[in-house]
Amino acid sequence: MVPFVWTEAVGCGEILPPMVNSYLAHHNFKLHVFGYLEDLENLPKSELIVPVVVGEDNKFSENEFGKAFAVELQKAYKNGHQGTGLLWSRIILIREEKYLIHLDADSVFLKDVLSPLMIKLQSGFGIVGTRRPYRKKATSGVIKGYRKILFLFHRDAINTHAFGFNREIVKMFNSTQLINMIMGRESSRIKARLFPVHDFFDKVSFFISRKTSIYYLDSPNQNRSGSHSHFGDFESSMISFSAVGSGCNFYKNPSTETSPSYKDFAISSYALYSKYLLGRDLGIETLKSDYLEGLLKNLDTATWTLRGKG
């Protein structure tokens, strides 16, 4: 069964080449790339790469991503991840494939990451990816008060940089409901306090896990709680950044509303990505990560593998 595989680089198309070229080196499924026309102009030419131009009338999904949607999306992106929530909800509602797989546009692939996801989805799991720890987060000292108590007993969610899920489990929701779930919103402050989430898409992960089952690809066991590791087989198949697309947008649009700490982190992450993968020094302090820099210094961009590892 062929999945629908997508990524998005709306307003930050300059980050795409490393992701797309490394994807082509290791995969045979079509990758749908969402963005504005200027974001997609320099995509590598391949029958596996399907550009979806947001804001132009085209034959893709009966113009569901045409001019009217672009106006709505531009407004949503002024509030950070709300734009991504809107885009993902539209994809979930209009696609007909049973399995949807999302890959972050700031990832570099060193091996095939789709097959491990598809094997578990086709075996019956409703959502598959790596752990987004809750109990571990609660014991880290970052989460305080009532949320800490709730997180201590909460199951882990799924990271969204490379994951897949069964669309049929959530296709009954309308657009507003889906956006709110993706964004982690509740209908009242009381519910928000009773059912807090840590990050983007977690409410959807939890809904799916209650209806069927969840699989953590980076774990030696499938316990409700555990740790996320970069060193398992799945995570070692890619170099995963965080918030590079957001950082690119913040760099170009400083007035975008978000928390100052997240903005600083995202811009420093973009600066690191730009330095090593785009060949452009932004003149900004880069994210401090010995782990990422070690991988990037050892990356062979001719084969999209790590030197000495094939």
VEXDREN-769023 format. One line per field, with one value per residue: x, y, z of N, C-alpha, C, O in turn; residue number from 0; residue in three letters. Coordinates in steps of 0.2 Angstrom, whole numbers. Atoms other than C-alpha are relative to their C-alpha. Layout:
BEGIN
n.c1 [X,...]
n.c2 [Y,...]
n.c3 [Z,...]
ca.c1 [X,...]
ca.c2 [Y,...]
ca.c3 [Z,...]
c.c1 [X,...]
c.c2 [Y,...]
c.c3 [Z,...]
o.c1 [X,...]
o.c2 [Y,...]
o.c3 [Z,...]
nr [NUM,...]
rest [ALA,...]
//
This chain:
BEGIN
n.c1 [4,-5,2,-1,-6,0,-4,2,-5,4,-4,-7,-2,-8,-2,2,-4,-4,5,3,-5,-1,6,0,-5,2,8,3,7,0,0,4,-3,4,-3,2,-4,-7,-4,-1,-3,-7,0,-3,5,1,7,2,1,7,1,7,-1,6,1,1,5,-3,4,-1,5,6,-2,1,-5,0,-2,4,-3,-7,1,1,-7,-5,2,-1,-7,-2,1,-4,2,7,0,-1,6,5,-2,1,7,3,-3,4,7,2,-3,4,-4,1,-5,-4,-6,-3,-7,-2,-4,-7,-3,-4,1,-6,3,7,4,7,2,2,7,5,1,4,7,4,2,6,-1,4,-5,-7,-5,-5,4,0,1,4,-2,-6,0,2,-5,-6,-1,2,7,2,7,5,-1,-5,3,4,-4,-4,4,2,-4,-4,2,-5,-4,3,-4,1,5,6,6,6,5,7,2,2,3,7,0,0,-6,-1,-2,-6,-5,-1,-4,-7,-3,0,5,7,6,1,-6,0,-2,-7,-4,1,-3,-6,-5,-7,-2,4,3,1,7,2,-4,4,7,-1,-2,6,5,-4,-6,-5,-6,-6,-6,-6,0,-1,6,5,3,3,-5,-7,-4,-1,-7,-2,-4,3,0,5,-2,-7,1,0,-3,6,0,6,2,-4,4,2,-6,-1,6,-2,-6,2,6,-1,6,4,2,-2,-4,-7,-5,1,-2,-8,-2,2,-4,-6,0,0,-7,-4,2,-2,-8,-3,3,2,-6,1,0,4,-3,4,-3,3,2,-6,1,-5,3,2,-6,-4,3,-1,-7,-1,5,-2,6,0,3,4,-1,-6,-7,-2,6,3]
n.c2 [-6,-6,-5,-7,-3,-8,-5,-6,-6,-6,-6,2,5,1,6,6,4,5,5,3,4,6,4,4,5,5,2,1,-2,-7,-5,-6,-6,-6,-6,-5,1,-2,5,6,-1,3,7,5,3,7,2,1,-6,-3,-6,-2,-8,-3,-6,0,5,5,6,4,0,-5,-7,-1,-4,-5,-7,-2,4,-4,-5,3,3,-6,-3,5,0,-6,3,6,7,1,1,7,4,0,4,7,2,0,6,6,0,1,6,6,6,2,-2,-6,0,-7,-1,-7,-3,-1,7,3,7,4,6,0,-1,2,7,2,-3,3,7,-1,-2,6,6,-2,-6,-6,-6,2,-5,0,-3,-7,2,-4,1,-3,-8,-2,1,-4,-7,-5,0,-1,0,5,3,5,6,3,3,6,6,0,3,-4,-1,2,-6,-1,-2,6,4,2,2,2,-5,2,0,-7,-4,-2,-7,-6,-4,-4,5,2,-5,0,5,0,-5,2,-5,3,-4,-4,-1,6,6,-1,2,8,4,-4,4,-3,-3,0,6,5,2,5,6,3,3,6,5,3,3,6,1,-4,4,-4,3,0,3,7,3,-4,-2,-7,-6,2,-6,0,1,-2,5,6,1,-5,-7,0,0,-7,-5,-4,-6,-2,-7,-4,-4,-6,-4,-3,-5,-5,-4,-4,-4,-1,-2,5,1,6,-2,-2,6,5,-4,0,7,2,-4,3,6,-1,-3,6,4,-4,0,6,3,-5,-4,-7,-3,-6,-5,1,6,7,4,4,8,4,6,-2,-2,6,3,-5,0,7,1,0,-2,4,6,-1,4,-2,3,6,4,2]
n.c3 [0,1,-5,2,-3,1,-4,1,-1,2,-2,-1,5,1,-4,3,4,-4,-2,6,4,-4,0,7,0,-4,0,7,0,1,-5,1,-4,0,-1,5,7,0,-4,4,7,1,-1,5,5,-1,0,-6,-3,2,-3,-1,0,-4,3,8,2,3,0,-6,-5,2,-2,-7,-2,5,-2,-6,-5,-1,-4,-7,-3,-2,-6,-5,-1,-4,-7,0,2,2,7,1,-2,5,6,-2,0,7,3,-3,2,7,3,-1,-2,-7,-4,1,-3,1,-1,-1,5,-3,-1,5,0,1,2,1,-7,1,-1,-7,-2,3,-2,-6,2,4,-5,-4,-5,2,1,-1,0,-6,-6,-3,-7,-5,-7,0,0,-7,-5,2,-3,5,-1,-8,-2,2,6,-2,-3,6,5,-3,1,7,5,5,6,5,4,6,6,5,-3,4,-4,4,1,-1,-7,-2,6,-1,-3,5,1,-6,-5,1,-1,-8,-3,2,-4,-7,-4,-3,0,-6,-5,-4,4,2,-6,-2,5,3,4,0,7,6,3,-5,-1,5,-2,-6,3,4,-5,-4,5,3,-4,2,1,-1,3,-3,-6,-1,-2,2,-6,1,-1,2,2,7,1,7,2,2,7,4,0,3,8,2,-4,-1,-3,-3,1,5,4,-4,0,6,0,-5,2,5,-3,-7,-4,-1,-7,-3,-6,1,-1,6,6,0,1,7,4,-1,4,7,2,0,6,5,0,3,5,5,2,-1,-7,-1,-5,-6,-3,1,-6,-3,0,2,4,7,4,2,6,6,2,3,5,7,4,6,-1,-5,-5,-4,2,-3,-2,6]
ca.c1 [0,8,8,7,24,25,36,33,45,32,42,59,62,81,82,76,90,100,84,77,94,97,79,82,98,89,70,59,42,36,39,26,34,23,28,25,31,47,51,50,58,75,69,79,70,64,48,49,48,30,30,13,13,2,-6,-8,-23,-17,-24,-18,-32,-45,-36,-37,-21,-25,-25,-39,-30,-13,-21,-27,-10,0,-11,-9,10,11,6,20,15,-3,1,8,-7,-18,-8,-8,-26,-30,-18,-27,-44,-42,-30,-37,-22,-23,-6,2,20,28,47,54,62,77,82,96,94,108,97,80,68,51,52,53,38,28,32,25,10,5,6,-8,0,-10,5,24,39,52,47,43,45,33,38,56,52,43,58,70,66,59,40,33,18,2,8,23,12,1,16,24,9,7,12,25,20,28,41,35,51,49,33,18,0,-16,-27,-43,-43,-44,-53,-70,-64,-68,-55,-57,-56,-41,-31,-35,-29,-14,-10,-14,-29,-44,-61,-59,-45,-51,-49,-32,-26,-33,-26,-10,2,20,21,14,3,3,-16,-18,-4,-14,-31,-24,-15,-32,-41,-27,-9,7,25,41,55,69,65,70,53,36,33,22,37,55,69,72,89,98,108,96,94,80,87,105,97,96,103,88,88,75,66,77,62,55,72,73,56,61,77,68,52,58,40,33,24,32,41,58,67,60,64,83,84,76,87,103,98,95,112,120,111,115,134,136,123,119,137,131,137,124,135,124,130,126,117,130,129,144,133,126,143,152,139,140,159,158,144,148,136,140,133,123,131,144,162,168,150,145]
ca.c2 [0,17,30,49,56,75,89,107,123,137,153,144,135,138,124,111,105,95,86,83,77,65,59,54,45,33,31,26,33,50,65,79,96,110,128,144,146,154,140,127,134,126,109,94,87,70,60,56,74,82,100,107,126,134,149,144,135,118,100,94,90,101,117,114,123,137,156,157,144,154,169,159,151,167,174,158,158,175,165,152,134,138,139,121,115,122,114,97,97,101,87,74,79,79,64,47,36,26,30,47,50,67,71,87,98,101,82,74,56,43,28,23,29,25,6,5,16,7,-10,-5,4,-11,-23,-13,1,17,29,26,36,40,44,61,58,64,56,60,78,79,73,85,100,109,105,112,111,102,99,89,78,74,71,59,47,51,40,46,54,53,65,73,75,57,48,40,37,29,43,34,35,54,58,60,77,94,107,117,101,95,111,112,95,97,113,105,117,113,121,129,134,120,106,114,112,94,88,98,92,95,99,100,85,76,77,68,55,52,50,38,28,26,20,7,6,16,10,18,15,20,9,-8,-10,-3,3,19,29,29,40,46,41,48,32,18,11,23,39,34,34,53,69,78,96,106,122,126,131,142,149,153,162,171,177,184,190,196,202,185,181,168,166,175,159,148,162,163,144,142,156,148,131,138,147,130,121,136,135,117,112,128,135,151,160,171,180,173,162,144,132,123,104,94,79,88,96,79,72,87,87,68,70,65,75,65,49,56,45,47,44,27,20,18]
ca.c3 [0,-6,8,6,10,13,19,20,18,17,17,19,3,4,17,5,-6,8,13,-5,-12,3,2,-17,-12,-1,-6,-20,-14,-20,-9,-9,-5,0,-2,-11,-29,-24,-11,-24,-39,-36,-32,-40,-55,-51,-54,-36,-31,-32,-29,-22,-25,-11,-19,-37,-45,-50,-52,-35,-24,-34,-29,-11,-9,-21,-19,-5,5,3,11,26,28,27,41,51,49,58,74,71,71,68,50,50,60,46,32,41,44,26,21,33,27,8,5,3,7,23,28,30,33,37,36,42,29,40,40,31,27,28,25,21,35,26,27,46,47,34,41,58,50,39,54,62,73,72,74,73,76,90,108,114,133,146,162,157,154,171,180,171,181,166,170,187,197,192,175,182,192,176,165,178,174,155,141,129,113,96,88,72,62,54,58,51,56,50,43,44,63,63,46,55,63,54,50,66,77,69,70,89,92,82,91,108,112,123,123,140,153,164,151,146,164,166,149,146,132,129,110,93,87,104,106,90,95,111,102,90,104,113,97,92,97,96,91,97,85,96,110,116,123,121,139,141,147,141,134,117,110,94,93,89,71,66,72,66,48,48,55,63,67,76,72,57,46,60,62,44,45,61,53,38,48,65,70,69,86,97,113,114,120,106,93,99,99,81,74,81,74,57,58,62,47,36,40,36,24,14,14,21,37,44,56,70,84,80,91,102,98,98,92,77,72,73,61,49,49,44,31,13,2,-13,-6,8,20,35,30,34,37,19]
c.c1 [4,-3,1,5,0,5,-2,6,-3,4,7,2,8,3,-1,5,4,-5,-3,5,2,-6,1,5,-2,-7,-2,-7,0,-1,-4,3,-4,4,-3,4,8,4,2,3,6,0,3,-5,0,-7,-2,-2,-6,-1,-7,1,-6,-1,-2,-5,4,-5,1,-5,-6,1,-1,5,1,1,-4,3,7,-1,-1,6,5,-2,2,7,2,-1,4,-3,-7,-1,1,-6,-6,1,-1,-7,-3,3,-4,-7,-1,4,-4,4,-1,5,3,6,3,8,1,5,7,4,4,0,6,-2,-7,-4,-7,-1,-1,-6,-5,-1,-4,-8,-4,-1,-5,1,-3,5,7,5,5,-4,1,-2,-4,2,7,1,-2,5,7,1,-3,-8,-1,-7,-5,2,6,-3,-4,5,4,-4,-2,4,4,-4,5,3,-3,5,1,-4,-5,-6,-5,-5,-7,-2,-2,-4,-7,0,-1,6,2,2,7,6,1,3,7,4,0,-5,-5,-5,-1,7,0,2,8,4,-1,3,5,4,6,1,-5,-2,-1,-7,-2,4,-4,-7,1,2,-6,-4,4,6,6,7,6,6,7,1,1,-6,-5,-4,-3,5,7,4,1,8,1,4,-3,0,-3,3,7,-1,-1,3,-6,2,-6,-1,4,-5,-3,5,1,-5,1,5,-2,-6,1,-6,-4,-1,2,4,7,5,0,3,8,2,-1,5,8,0,0,7,5,-1,3,8,2,-3,-2,6,0,1,-4,2,-4,3,-4,-2,6,-2,6,-2,-1,7,4,-3,1,7,2,-4,3,-6,-1,-4,-6,1,6,6,2,-6,-4,-7]
c.c2 [6,5,7,3,7,3,7,5,6,6,-1,-5,-1,-6,-6,-4,-6,-6,-4,-5,-6,-5,-5,-5,-7,-3,0,2,8,4,6,6,6,6,5,-1,1,-5,-6,0,-3,-7,-5,-3,-7,-2,-2,6,4,6,2,7,2,7,1,-6,-6,-6,-4,1,5,7,1,4,6,7,2,-3,4,6,-2,-2,5,3,-5,0,6,-2,-7,-6,-1,-1,-8,-4,1,-4,-7,-2,0,-6,-7,0,-1,-6,-6,-6,-1,2,7,0,7,-1,7,2,2,-7,-1,-7,-4,-7,1,0,-2,-7,-2,3,-4,-7,0,2,-6,-6,2,6,6,6,-3,5,-1,3,7,-1,5,-1,2,7,2,-1,4,6,5,1,1,-1,-6,-4,-6,-6,-4,-3,-6,-7,-1,-4,4,1,-2,6,0,1,-6,-5,-1,-2,-2,6,-1,0,7,4,2,7,5,4,3,-5,-2,5,1,-6,0,5,-1,5,-4,6,5,0,-6,-6,1,-2,-7,-4,4,-5,4,4,-2,-7,-5,-2,-5,-7,-4,-3,-6,-6,-3,-4,-7,0,4,-4,5,-3,0,-3,-7,-3,5,3,7,5,-3,6,0,0,2,-6,-7,0,5,7,1,1,7,5,5,6,2,7,4,4,6,5,4,6,6,5,5,5,1,1,-6,-2,-7,1,2,-6,-5,4,0,-7,-2,4,-3,-7,1,3,-6,-4,4,-1,-6,-3,5,4,7,2,6,5,0,-6,-6,-4,-5,-7,-3,-6,2,2,-6,-3,4,0,-7,-1,0,2,-3,-6,1,-5,3,-4,-6,-5,-3,2]
c.c3 [0,5,-3,4,-1,4,-2,1,-2,3,1,-4,0,4,-3,-3,4,1,-6,-3,4,0,-7,1,3,0,-7,0,-2,6,-2,4,-1,1,-5,-6,1,5,-4,-7,-1,2,-5,-4,1,0,7,4,-3,3,0,2,4,-3,-7,-1,-4,1,6,5,-1,3,7,3,-4,4,7,6,2,5,7,3,2,7,6,2,4,7,0,-2,-2,-7,-2,2,-6,-6,2,0,-7,-3,2,-3,-7,-3,1,2,7,4,-2,3,-1,2,0,-6,2,2,-5,1,-2,-2,-1,7,-1,2,7,2,-3,3,6,-1,-3,5,5,5,-3,-1,2,-1,6,6,1,7,4,7,0,1,7,5,-2,4,-4,2,8,1,-2,-6,1,3,-6,-4,3,-2,-7,-4,-4,-7,-6,-3,-7,-6,-5,3,-5,4,-5,0,2,7,2,-6,2,3,-6,1,7,6,-1,2,8,3,-2,4,7,4,3,-1,6,4,4,-3,-2,6,2,-5,-4,-5,-1,-7,-5,-2,6,2,-5,1,5,-2,-4,4,4,-4,-2,4,-3,0,1,-3,3,6,0,2,-1,6,-1,1,-2,-2,-7,-1,-8,-3,-2,-8,-4,0,-3,-8,-2,5,1,4,4,-1,-5,-5,4,1,-6,-1,5,-3,-6,2,7,4,1,8,3,6,-1,0,-6,-6,0,-2,-8,-4,0,-3,-7,-2,0,-7,-6,-1,-3,-6,-6,-2,1,7,1,4,6,4,-1,6,2,1,-2,-4,-7,-4,-1,-6,-6,-2,-4,-6,-7,-4,-7,0,5,5,5,-3,4,2,-6,-1]
o.c1 [9,-8,4,4,0,7,-6,10,-1,4,11,6,10,8,2,5,4,-4,-3,4,3,-5,0,5,1,-9,0,-11,5,-4,-2,3,-6,8,-7,9,12,10,6,4,8,5,3,-11,6,-11,-8,-4,-6,-3,-11,2,-12,4,-3,-5,7,-10,-3,-7,-8,-3,-2,5,7,3,-1,4,9,3,1,7,8,2,4,9,8,2,2,-4,-9,-5,-2,-7,-9,-3,-4,-9,-7,-1,-6,-9,-6,2,-8,2,-3,4,5,7,4,10,-1,9,11,8,3,1,9,3,-10,-3,-11,-7,-6,-10,-10,-6,-9,-12,-10,-5,-7,-4,-2,3,8,4,5,-9,6,-8,-3,4,9,5,0,5,12,6,-4,-10,2,-11,-2,0,5,-1,-3,4,6,-1,-6,10,2,-8,9,-1,-4,3,2,-2,-6,-5,-5,-8,-11,-8,-5,-5,-9,-5,1,11,8,7,11,11,6,7,11,10,3,-4,-7,-4,-4,11,5,6,11,10,4,5,5,5,7,5,-10,2,-4,-8,-6,1,-5,-9,-3,0,-6,-7,0,6,5,8,6,9,11,5,-2,-7,-4,-10,-1,4,9,2,0,11,-2,6,1,2,-1,4,9,4,-2,5,-9,5,-11,3,4,-4,-4,4,3,-4,0,5,0,-7,-3,-6,-9,4,0,5,10,10,5,6,11,7,4,8,11,6,4,10,9,4,5,10,7,0,-3,6,3,-3,-3,-1,-3,6,-10,1,10,-7,7,1,1,7,7,1,3,8,6,-4,6,-11,-5,-8,-10,-4,9,6,2,-5,-8,-11]
o.c2 [7,7,8,3,9,1,7,4,9,7,4,-10,-6,-8,-11,-10,-11,-12,-10,-10,-12,-11,-11,-10,-12,-8,3,1,11,2,9,5,8,7,3,-4,-3,-5,-9,-5,-5,-10,-3,-4,-10,2,-3,6,6,7,1,9,2,11,6,-11,-4,-6,-9,7,8,10,7,6,9,8,5,0,4,7,2,-1,5,5,-2,-1,6,1,-11,-7,-6,-4,-10,-9,-4,-7,-11,-7,-5,-10,-11,-6,-4,-9,-6,-11,3,4,8,-2,9,-4,11,-2,3,-6,1,-10,-2,-10,6,-4,-3,-9,-5,-1,-5,-10,-5,-1,-7,-10,-2,7,7,10,-6,9,-7,7,10,-1,11,4,5,10,7,3,4,9,11,7,-2,-1,-11,-10,-11,-12,-10,-9,-10,-12,-5,-5,10,-3,-6,11,-5,2,-5,-9,2,-4,-1,7,3,1,8,10,6,10,4,2,2,-4,-3,3,1,-5,-2,4,3,6,-9,12,10,-5,-9,-10,-4,-4,-10,-9,5,-11,10,9,-5,-12,-11,-8,-10,-12,-10,-9,-11,-12,-9,-9,-12,-1,7,-8,10,-8,-4,-2,-11,-10,11,3,11,11,-9,12,-6,3,0,-6,-12,5,8,10,6,1,8,3,8,6,-2,11,10,10,11,11,10,11,11,11,11,10,-3,0,-5,-2,-12,7,-1,-6,-7,1,-2,-8,-5,1,-4,-9,-3,1,-6,-6,1,-1,-6,-7,2,8,11,-1,11,10,5,-10,-6,-3,-7,-9,-4,-9,-2,0,-6,-6,1,0,-7,-7,5,-2,-1,-8,-4,-8,8,-10,-5,-10,-6,1]
o.c3 [4,5,-9,10,-7,10,-7,6,-7,9,3,-2,-3,3,-1,-2,2,0,-6,-5,2,0,-7,-3,2,3,-11,-5,-1,11,-7,10,-6,5,-9,-6,-1,4,-2,-10,-7,4,-11,-1,0,2,8,10,-8,9,-4,7,1,-3,-10,2,-9,4,7,7,3,6,9,9,-5,9,11,11,8,9,12,9,7,11,11,8,7,11,4,-8,-4,-10,-6,-1,-7,-9,-3,-2,-8,-7,-2,-4,-9,-8,6,3,11,10,-8,9,-7,6,-4,-8,-2,6,-11,6,-7,-5,-1,11,3,4,8,6,0,3,7,2,-1,3,9,9,-9,-5,7,-5,9,5,0,9,3,10,5,4,10,10,2,3,-1,2,12,-3,-2,-6,-2,1,-6,-7,-1,-2,-9,-3,-5,-9,-4,-4,-10,-11,-11,7,-10,10,-11,5,4,9,7,-5,-2,3,-11,5,9,10,4,5,10,7,2,5,11,10,0,-2,5,3,6,0,-2,6,4,-4,-10,-4,1,-7,-4,-2,4,3,-3,0,5,0,-3,3,5,-2,-3,10,-9,4,-4,-1,1,10,-4,2,-3,6,-6,-2,-1,0,-11,2,-12,-9,-3,-11,-9,-5,-5,-11,-8,10,-4,9,4,0,-5,-6,1,0,-6,-3,3,-2,-6,-1,11,10,4,12,0,8,-6,-4,-8,-11,-5,-5,-11,-9,-5,-6,-11,-7,-5,-10,-10,-7,-8,-10,-12,-7,-2,11,-2,5,10,1,-1,11,-2,5,-8,-9,-11,-10,-7,-10,-11,-9,-8,-8,-9,-5,-10,-5,6,7,3,-4,10,5,-5,-6]
nr [0,1,2,3,4,5,6,7,8,9,10,11,12,13,14,15,16,17,18,19,20,21,22,23,24,25,26,27,28,29,30,31,32,33,34,35,36,37,38,39,40,41,42,43,44,45,46,47,48,49,50,51,52,53,54,55,56,57,58,59,60,61,62,63,64,65,66,67,68,69,70,71,72,73,74,75,76,77,78,79,80,81,82,83,84,85,86,87,88,89,90,91,92,93,94,95,96,97,98,99,100,101,102,103,104,105,106,107,108,109,110,111,112,113,114,115,116,117,118,119,120,121,122,123,124,125,126,127,128,129,130,131,132,133,134,135,136,137,138,139,140,141,142,143,144,145,146,147,148,149,150,151,152,153,154,155,156,157,158,159,160,161,162,163,164,165,166,167,168,169,170,171,172,173,174,175,176,177,178,179,180,181,182,183,184,185,186,187,188,189,190,191,192,193,194,195,196,197,198,199,200,201,202,203,204,205,206,207,208,209,210,211,212,213,214,215,216,217,218,219,220,221,222,223,224,225,226,227,228,229,230,231,232,233,234,235,236,237,238,239,240,241,242,243,244,245,246,247,248,249,250,251,252,253,254,255,256,257,258,259,260,261,262,263,264,265,266,267,268,269,270,271,272,273,274,275,276,277,278,279,280,281,282,283,284,285,286,287,288,289,290,291,292,293,294,295,296,297,298,299,300,301,302,303,304,305,306,307,308,309]
rest [MET,VAL,PRO,PHE,VAL,TRP,THR,GLU,ALA,VAL,GLY,CYS,GLY,GLU,ILE,LEU,PRO,PRO,MET,VAL,ASN,SER,TYR,LEU,ALA,HIS,HIS,ASN,PHE,LYS,LEU,HIS,VAL,PHE,GLY,TYR,LEU,GLU,ASP,LEU,GLU,ASN,LEU,PRO,LYS,SER,GLU,LEU,ILE,VAL,PRO,VAL,VAL,VAL,GLY,GLU,ASP,ASN,LYS,PHE,SER,GLU,ASN,GLU,PHE,GLY,LYS,ALA,PHE,ALA,VAL,GLU,LEU,GLN,LYS,ALA,TYR,LYS,ASN,GLY,HIS,GLN,GLY,THR,GLY,LEU,LEU,TRP,SER,ARG,ILE,ILE,LEU,ILE,ARG,GLU,GLU,LYS,TYR,LEU,ILE,HIS,LEU,ASP,ALA,ASP,SER,VAL,PHE,LEU,LYS,ASP,VAL,LEU,SER,PRO,LEU,MET,ILE,LYS,LEU,GLN,SER,GLY,PHE,GLY,ILE,VAL,GLY,THR,ARG,ARG,PRO,TYR,ARG,LYS,LYS,ALA,THR,SER,GLY,VAL,ILE,LYS,GLY,TYR,ARG,LYS,ILE,LEU,PHE,LEU,PHE,HIS,ARG,ASP,ALA,ILE,ASN,THR,HIS,ALA,PHE,GLY,PHE,ASN,ARG,GLU,ILE,VAL,LYS,MET,PHE,ASN,SER,THR,GLN,LEU,ILE,ASN,MET,ILE,MET,GLY,ARG,GLU,SER,SER,ARG,ILE,LYS,ALA,ARG,LEU,PHE,PRO,VAL,HIS,ASP,PHE,PHE,ASP,LYS,VAL,SER,PHE,PHE,ILE,SER,ARG,LYS,THR,SER,ILE,TYR,TYR,LEU,ASP,SER,PRO,ASN,GLN,ASN,ARG,SER,GLY,SER,HIS,SER,HIS,PHE,GLY,ASP,PHE,GLU,SER,SER,MET,ILE,SER,PHE,SER,ALA,VAL,GLY,SER,GLY,CYS,ASN,PHE,TYR,LYS,ASN,PRO,SER,THR,GLU,THR,SER,PRO,SER,TYR,LYS,ASP,PHE,ALA,ILE,SER,SER,TYR,ALA,LEU,TYR,SER,LYS,TYR,LEU,LEU,GLY,ARG,ASP,LEU,GLY,ILE,GLU,THR,LEU,LYS,SER,ASP,TYR,LEU,GLU,GLY,LEU,LEU,LYS,ASN,LEU,ASP,THR,ALA,THR,TRP,THR,LEU,ARG,GLY,LYS,GLY]
//
